[in-house]
Amino acid sequence: MREERGWTYQDVVNIAAKPTRRTADRRKAWKWEHWGVEPDADSQAALAAELGIPMSEVHRLGWPGWLPDGNPVRTGFPWTRSGTLQSLDDTLEHAMLDRRGFMKLGGEALVALAGQWLTEDPEPVVAALTGGRIDTQLVADLEDGLPRLRRLEARLGGPRARHLLGAELDTVTGILKEASYSDRVGQRLLRLGAELARLAGWSSFDAGLHAAAQRYWASGLRSAHSAGDRALGANIIKSLSLQCYDHGLFADSRALAAAAVDGAGEVTPRTRAMLLLRQARAAAACGDRAECDRLLAAAETQMGRANVGDDDPAWTSYFDAAEFHAQTATCHADLGRPRLAQRHYVTALDLMPAAKHRDLATYTIQTARTHTALGDADHAVHLLETAVPMITAAPSQRNAARATAARAELPLTAKDPKVQRLDQLLATLAA
């Protein structure tokens, strides 16, 4: 927690002592951290107030569990069905409490997790558990709700959708733990849990809650593994790759994207194109032009082979022609090719349905950045203004951060009336 906030030991004791005006000796904080000494109630209350943690959570979780980093993302569960259920339980207990935007798993730990997923063999689902018998109709009813949940998450944005997705995952985890079912039904339940964890992770990621996202994705990866669904596992690894990309961990992003492609198994052309584009984006971020261009060409070939009649996984439904052009554009933007990027962004925006507020906002902002790079700051301002209502309609911490970054790139003074108007609009996103 100290490292994440840039605090010294003295900073910690100053905060703890401020309400009571007691002596602030830095050695006290050192003992809390290294000797296992527990701060007194007043010190904990002062620290909790500074961190925005309710006292109810302080009392419920105890020291040091209530600290923002008091519950690390655990990845050491066995790659078995039992380990999957332990991981899901751990995620459901802690993910909603993650209030900070920090990643807790470093790139090395994520790459190791992907490596284990690649090499471990799935354990067969045990046919019977205590509790009632689950039939295929109940599983089908639960599966039928996935398209609605995907639409809600895409249209409402992560901050609004993550609680609903967490509740759905809790239901499926409870069934997995307490019911009895056939091996085939168990596999379907595990696959359902994996996809719910992926969606919950994505909504947390979109909300800027990166530790929560990692919790969901780590448990979802195990669930997909137990279900024997390599493609779904690859999609989760792809999400972890994007998270590393967003945090500037480009080498780790590249390693994860490669693991996703290598471990996906036999997949449809559309799925392969989607995974190759993530790998291309990581290569572009690393400045590897030749490899990025090779992967873009391979992705385009796969996309050209995709047919309406293919048995694509349902979670690839978002990856249409518009998304293909948008991802391609981002590769070119990262490689310093703004004109080529702009061409693909414009095509993506022309093809994108009006209901996809979040995606429209994302690529409107990215298009604005290409206009700035090409010397057309006025049009960039106009595009950023049009993106603000889209972000309001589908709240996204990532899009709000993108808009702020794009504003910072504008070669205009703060006294320019256009910039002042834009700043007022951007301020509404932080309200």
C-alpha positions in Angstrom: 0.0 0.0 0.0 2.9 2.4 0.8 4.6 1.7 -2.5 1.4 2.2 -4.5 0.8 5.6 -2.9 4.4 6.7 -2.8 4.3 7.0 1.0 7.3 6.8 3.4 7.1 5.3 6.8 7.0 8.9 8.2 4.0 9.7 5.9 2.1 6.7 7.3 2.7 7.6 11.0 1.9 11.3 10.3 -1.5 10.3 8.9 -2.1 7.9 11.8 -1.2 10.5 14.4 -2.9 13.5 12.9 -6.4 13.1 14.5 -5.0 12.6 18.0 -1.9 14.8 17.6 0.3 12.1 19.1 4.0 11.7 18.5 4.6 10.4 15.0 7.6 8.1 15.2 8.4 6.4 11.9 9.6 3.3 13.7 6.0 2.5 14.6 5.1 2.0 10.9 8.2 -0.1 10.3 7.1 -2.4 13.1 3.6 -2.6 11.6 5.1 -3.7 8.3 8.0 -5.9 9.4 7.3 -7.2 13.0 3.6 -8.0 12.6 2.6 -5.3 15.2 -1.0 -4.3 14.8 -1.8 -0.6 14.9 -4.1 0.6 17.7 -7.8 1.4 16.8 -7.2 5.1 16.5 -4.3 4.7 14.1 -6.3 2.3 11.9 -9.3 4.6 11.9 -7.1 7.5 10.7 -5.5 5.4 8.0 -8.9 4.1 6.9 -10.3 7.6 6.6 -7.3 8.7 4.5 -7.8 5.7 2.2 -11.5 6.0 1.9 -12.2 2.6 3.5 -15.5 2.4 5.6 -15.0 1.4 9.2 -17.4 -1.4 8.7 -14.9 -3.0 6.4 -12.1 -2.3 8.9 -14.0 -4.2 11.6 -15.1 -7.0 9.2 -11.8 -7.8 7.6 -9.4 -6.9 10.4 -5.7 -5.8 10.0 -4.2 -5.9 7.5 -7.0 -7.4 5.4 -8.8 -4.1 4.9 -5.8 -2.3 3.4 -6.1 -1.8 -0.4 -3.3 -4.3 -0.9 -4.2 -6.5 2.0 -5.7 -9.2 -0.2 -3.2 -10.1 -3.0 -4.4 -11.8 -6.1 -3.8 -15.5 -5.4 -2.7 -17.7 -8.3 -1.3 -20.7 -6.5 -4.4 -22.8 -6.6 -4.0 -26.3 -8.1 -5.1 -26.7 -11.8 -7.9 -29.1 -10.8 -11.6 -28.8 -10.4 -11.2 -28.3 -6.7 -8.6 -25.6 -7.3 -11.0 -23.9 -9.7 -13.7 -23.7 -7.1 -11.2 -22.4 -4.5 -10.1 -19.7 -7.0 -13.7 -18.7 -7.8 -14.5 -18.5 -4.1 -11.5 -16.4 -3.4 -12.4 -14.1 -6.3 -16.0 -13.7 -5.2 -14.9 -12.9 -1.6 -12.4 -10.1 -2.6 -13.1 -8.7 -6.1 -15.9 -6.3 -5.1 -13.7 -4.9 -2.3 -11.0 -3.9 -4.8 -11.4 -0.1 -4.9 -8.0 0.9 -6.3 -6.9 1.0 -9.9 -3.6 -0.8 -9.3 -2.5 -4.0 -10.9 -1.4 -6.4 -8.2 0.1 -9.2 -10.4 3.2 -8.2 -12.2 4.0 -9.2 -15.7 6.2 -12.2 -14.6 3.4 -13.7 -12.5 0.9 -13.2 -15.4 3.2 -14.9 -17.9 3.8 -17.7 -15.4 0.0 -18.1 -15.1 -0.4 -18.3 -18.8 2.5 -20.9 -19.0 0.7 -23.1 -16.5 -2.5 -22.8 -18.4 -0.6 -24.0 -21.6 0.9 -27.0 -20.0 -1.5 -28.4 -17.4 -4.0 -31.1 -18.3 -7.6 -30.6 -17.3 -9.0 -32.8 -14.5 -12.3 -34.5 -15.4 -15.3 -33.0 -13.8 -16.5 -35.1 -10.9 -20.0 -36.3 -11.7 -21.7 -36.1 -8.4 -21.6 -33.5 -5.6 -23.8 -33.2 -2.6 -27.1 -31.4 -3.2 -29.8 -31.5 -5.8 -29.4 -32.8 -9.2 -28.9 -30.2 -12.0 -30.4 -31.1 -15.4 -29.6 -29.7 -18.8 -32.6 -27.4 -18.9 -31.4 -25.3 -16.0 -27.9 -25.0 -17.5 -29.5 -24.0 -20.8 -31.6 -21.3 -19.0 -28.4 -20.0 -17.4 -26.6 -20.0 -20.7 -29.4 -18.2 -22.4 -28.8 -15.2 -20.2 -25.3 -14.7 -21.5 -26.2 -12.7 -24.6 -28.3 -10.3 -22.6 -25.4 -9.8 -20.1 -22.9 -9.2 -22.9 -25.2 -6.5 -24.4 -25.8 -4.9 -21.0 -22.1 -4.7 -20.3 -21.3 -3.2 -23.7 -24.1 -0.6 -23.5 -24.0 0.3 -19.9 -20.3 0.3 -19.3 -18.2 -1.6 -16.7 -19.0 0.4 -13.6 -22.7 -0.3 -14.0 -22.5 -3.9 -15.1 -19.9 -5.4 -12.8 -22.1 -6.0 -9.8 -24.7 -7.8 -11.9 -22.0 -10.0 -13.4 -20.5 -10.8 -10.0 -23.9 -11.9 -8.7 -24.4 -14.2 -11.8 -21.0 -15.7 -11.2 -21.8 -16.2 -7.5 -24.9 -18.2 -8.5 -23.1 -20.5 -10.9 -20.2 -21.0 -8.4 -22.8 -22.0 -5.8 -24.3 -24.6 -8.2 -20.9 -26.0 -9.0 -20.1 -26.4 -5.3 -23.4 -27.7 -3.9 -25.3 -29.5 -6.6 -24.9 -32.8 -8.3 -24.7 -33.2 -12.0 -23.3 -35.2 -14.9 -19.8 -34.8 -16.2 -21.2 -33.1 -19.4 -23.4 -30.7 -17.4 -20.4 -29.9 -15.1 -18.3 -28.9 -18.1 -21.1 -26.6 -19.3 -21.3 -25.0 -15.8 -17.5 -24.5 -15.7 -17.6 -23.0 -19.2 -20.4 -20.7 -18.1 -18.5 -19.7 -15.0 -15.4 -19.0 -17.1 -17.3 -16.7 -19.4 -19.0 -14.9 -16.5 -15.6 -14.4 -14.9 -14.2 -13.0 -18.1 -17.1 -10.5 -18.5 -16.9 -9.5 -14.8 -13.1 -9.0 -15.3 -13.7 -6.9 -18.4 -16.2 -4.7 -16.7 -13.9 -4.2 -13.7 -11.0 -3.4 -16.1 -13.3 -0.9 -17.9 -14.1 0.7 -14.5 -10.3 1.0 -13.7 -10.4 -1.7 -11.0 -7.4 -3.7 -12.2 -6.9 -5.9 -9.2 -10.5 -7.0 -9.4 -10.1 -7.7 -13.1 -7.1 -9.8 -12.5 -9.0 -11.8 -9.8 -11.8 -12.6 -12.2 -9.6 -13.4 -15.1 -7.3 -15.7 -13.1 -10.3 -17.7 -11.7 -12.0 -17.6 -15.2 -8.8 -19.1 -16.7 -8.9 -22.0 -14.3 -12.6 -22.5 -15.0 -12.1 -22.6 -18.7 -9.2 -25.0 -18.2 -11.3 -27.3 -16.1 -14.0 -27.2 -18.8 -11.4 -28.1 -21.5 -12.2 -24.9 -23.4 -8.9 -23.8 -24.8 -10.3 -21.0 -27.0 -12.1 -19.4 -24.0 -8.9 -19.6 -22.0 -7.0 -17.9 -24.8 -9.6 -15.1 -24.9 -9.0 -14.5 -21.1 -5.2 -14.5 -21.7 -5.8 -12.0 -24.4 -7.6 -9.7 -21.9 -4.7 -10.0 -19.5 -2.4 -9.0 -22.4 -4.5 -5.9 -23.1 -4.3 -4.9 -19.4 -0.5 -5.1 -19.5 -0.6 -3.0 -22.7 -2.6 -0.3 -21.0 -0.1 -0.2 -18.2 2.9 0.1 -20.5 4.1 -3.5 -19.8 4.6 -4.1 -23.5 7.0 -7.1 -23.4 4.6 -8.9 -21.0 1.7 -8.0 -23.2 3.5 -9.6 -26.1 4.3 -12.8 -24.2 0.7 -13.2 -23.1 -0.7 -12.5 -26.6 1.7 -15.2 -28.0 0.6 -17.7 -25.3 -3.1 -17.0 -26.3 -2.4 -17.7 -30.0 -0.2 -20.8 -29.2 -2.7 -22.3 -26.7 -6.0 -21.7 -28.4 -6.0 -24.9 -30.3 -8.3 -25.4 -33.3 -10.4 -22.3 -33.6 -12.5 -20.6 -36.3 -10.9 -18.1 -38.6 -12.7 -15.2 -36.9 -11.3 -16.3 -33.5 -7.8 -16.7 -34.9 -8.0 -13.2 -36.5 -9.0 -11.7 -33.1 -6.1 -13.4 -31.3 -3.6 -12.4 -34.0 -4.7 -8.8 -33.8 -4.0 -8.7 -30.1 -0.5 -10.1 -30.8 -0.1 -7.5 -33.6 -1.0 -4.7 -31.2 1.6 -5.9 -28.7 4.3 -6.1 -31.4 3.4 -2.6 -32.5 3.7 -1.3 -28.9 7.2 -2.9 -28.8 8.1 -1.0 -32.0 8.5 -4.2 -34.0 7.1 -3.0 -37.4 8.0 -6.1 -39.4 6.4 -8.5 -36.9 3.3 -6.3 -36.6 2.8 -6.1 -40.3 3.2 -9.9 -40.6 0.6 -10.5 -38.0 -1.8 -7.9 -39.5 -1.5 -9.7 -42.8 -2.2 -13.0 -41.2 -5.2 -11.6 -39.3 -6.6 -10.1 -42.5 -6.2 -13.5 -44.2 -8.1 -15.2 -41.4 -10.8 -12.6 -41.4 -11.3 -13.1 -45.1 -11.9 -16.8 -44.5 -14.6 -16.1 -41.8 -18.1 -17.1 -42.8 -21.5 -16.5 -41.3 -22.0 -20.2 -41.0 -18.9 -20.8 -38.9 -19.3 -22.2 -35.4 -17.8 -19.1 -33.8 -17.8 -18.9 -30.0 -20.6 -16.5 -28.9 -18.0 -14.3 -27.2 -16.5 -13.4 -30.6 -19.7 -11.6 -31.6 -18.2 -8.2 -30.9 -15.4 -8.9 -33.3 -16.9 -7.7 -36.5 -15.5 -5.7 -39.5 -15.7 -2.5 -37.5 -13.6 -3.9 -34.7 -11.2 -5.4 -37.1 -10.5 -2.0 -38.7 -10.4 -0.3 -35.3 -7.7 -2.8 -33.9 -5.7 -2.5 -37.1 -5.9 1.3 -36.8 -4.5 1.2 -33.3 -1.5 -0.9 -34.5 -0.7 1.8 -37.1 -1.2 4.6 -34.6 1.3 2.9 -32.2 3.8 2.5 -35.1 3.6 6.3 -35.9 1.4 6.0 -39.0 -1.4 8.5 -38.2 -2.7 8.8 -41.7 -3.1 5.1 -42.2 -4.5 4.7 -38.7 -7.0 7.5 -39.4 -8.2 5.7 -42.5 -9.0 2.6 -40.6 -10.6 4.4 -37.7 -12.9 6.3 -40.0 -14.0 3.0 -41.6 -14.5 1.4 -38.2 -16.7 4.3 -37.1 -18.7 4.2 -40.3 -19.4 0.5 -39.7 -20.1 0.6 -36.0 -23.7 0.4 -34.7 -25.0 3.5 -33.0 -25.9 1.6 -29.9 -22.2 0.7 -29.1 -21.6 4.0 -27.2 -18.4 2.8 -25.5 -16.7 1.5 -28.6 -17.8 4.6 -30.5 -16.3 6.8 -27.8 -13.1 4.8 -27.8 -12.4 5.1 -31.5 -13.7 8.7 -31.8 -11.1 9.6 -29.3 -8.4 7.7 -31.1 -9.4 9.3 -34.4 -9.1 12.7 -32.7 -5.5 11.8 -31.7 -4.7 11.1 -35.4 -6.0 14.5 -36.3 -3.8 16.1 -33.7 -0.8 14.1 -35.0 -1.6 15.3 -38.6 -1.8 19.0 -37.5 -5.6 19.4 -37.5 -6.1 20.3 -33.8 -9.5 22.0 -34.4 -11.1 18.9 -35.7 -9.5 16.9 -32.9 -11.3 19.2 -30.4 -14.6 18.7 -32.2 -14.2 14.9 -32.1 -13.3 14.9 -28.4 -16.4 17.0 -27.7 -18.6 14.5 -29.5 -17.1 11.7 -27.5 -18.1 13.1 -24.1 -21.8 12.3 -24.4 -20.9 8.8 -25.5 -18.8 8.3 -22.4 -21.6 9.7 -20.3 -24.0 7.2 -21.8 -21.7 4.2 -21.2 -19.3 5.2 -18.4 -15.8 4.0 -18.8 -12.8 4.9 -16.8 -10.5 3.9 -19.7 -12.3 6.2 -22.1 -12.3 9.1 -19.7 -8.5 8.6 -19.3 -8.1 8.3 -23.1 -10.0 11.6 -23.5 -7.8 13.3 -20.9 -4.7 12.0 -22.6 -5.9 13.2 -26.0 -6.7 16.7 -24.6 -3.1 16.9 -23.3 -1.7 16.3 -26.8 -3.5 19.3 -28.3 -1.1 22.0 -29.3 -3.5 24.7 -28.1 -3.2 27.0 -25.1 -5.6 26.7 -22.2 -6.9 30.2 -23.0 -8.2 29.1 -26.4 -12.1 29.3 -26.2 -12.3 25.9 -27.9 -10.1 24.3 -25.3 -11.9 26.0 -22.4 -15.2 24.6 -23.6 -13.6 21.1 -24.0 -12.1 21.3 -20.6 -15.5 22.1 -19.1 -17.0 19.0 -20.9 -14.2 16.8 -19.7 -14.7 18.0 -16.2 -18.2 16.6 -16.2 -16.7 13.1 -16.6 -14.9 13.3 -13.3 -17.9 14.7 -11.4 
